Amino acid sequence: MQPYKQLIAGVAVAALVGLSSTANAGPQGYAADGYDYARVTEVIPVYTDVQVITPTTQCRDEQVAYRAPTSPAGTVVGGLIGAAIGNNLGDHGHRGRHHSHHRGGATVAGALVGALVGNQISRANAPVHYATESRCQVVDQYSTRRELVGYDVRYRYNGQVYLTRTDHHPGDRIRVRVAVSPAP
């Protein structure tokens, strides 16, 4: 008789455990905490395009012309020639009492004009040298990058199909909240 008592006690304990798990699962078979799992039927990654700005340096080589520095000799020679011409014009243009005053002014004016002309001629005849220089500038490069923003997840629960978006891949099942309310 002893083995029968143990068997009956074992069956009673198993029945109690089974009844308590069914009671906690609720009328639909889900846990009493209001959550269950649904079967995932489709997972679609969702992307967005993000514009990325990257500053880059772009350089190009340019040919640049340089004039050699001018010698002061052209200015000096031009000034001397201009002074001589001004002195000559001042001497021939005015005879009389204020002769030296007009000649001095003409000489100074001739020297100034001659110096300017001599400087310009000296600059125009200066040798030209060419050099290659690198010119650089920073420009923005625009590109588009795709970023994963989530997953559209289609799942089936109690014969119904649902769709939600998650930020991670759910795998082959998804946790769902289940609410039960009495029927009117």
Buried (B, 14 or more C-beta within 10 A) or exposed (E): EEEEEEEEEEEEEEEEEEEEEEEEEBEEEBEEEEEBBBEBEEBEEEEEEEEEEEEEEEEEEEEEEEEEEBEEEBBBBBBBBBBBBBBBBBBEEBEEEEEEEBBEEBBBBBBBBBBBBBBBBBBEEBEEEEEEEEEEEEEEEEEEEEEEEBBEBBBEBEEEEEEBEEEEEBEEEBEBEBEEEEEE
